[in-house]
Amino acid sequence: MDDGKENKRVVGINAAVLVIIMGLKMVQPALPHQELSPYLHLIFAYLTVLIVPSLIITLLSNTFKEQIEQCGGLPYGGMLIGYAERSLIFLAFLILRYEDKAALSDILNSVSFIIAGKAIFRFSAKNSVRRTCADWYILGTFLNVLLGLFFSWMLLEL
């Protein structure tokens, strides 16, 4: 299967899951067990933090498709790493929400480790192909962290 069809399939699956999440969120107030409501909210928020940024980054990656194809790598590796990064960010916001001692600066400090670790990879790239891959790698990381922070904050703090 070529990458164009694969990207469309990934976008389609993520969009379908997002539609299901939004539909379930609209039905949630009518559910008979209201004690489940806070837990359902957390599940919906977590899935939204995973899926919406993935959709945005996948759509943006289509702009740089030719350059990204040269990079190779593990199939769906970037998407899975993105899920893990956004999961850590969501978990940090969850801790901030429920733990009295935690502060927003603690979250930003933990996120800085993700960015710093990946920045080392970018600056080690010497030739143009590796540099292009490293640039996309760090751009994807910044987009991922920014969107993860934004959606986690928006869904958990508001």
Buried (B, 14 or more C-beta within 10 A) or exposed (E): EEEEEEBEEBBEEBEEBBEEBEEBBEEBEEEEEEEEEEEBBBBBBBBBBBBBBBBBBBEEBEEBEEBBEEBEEEEEEBBEBBBEBBBBBBBBBBBBEEEEEBEEEBBEEBBEEBBEEBBEBBEEBEEEEBBBBBBBBBBBBEBBBEBBBBBBBEBBEE
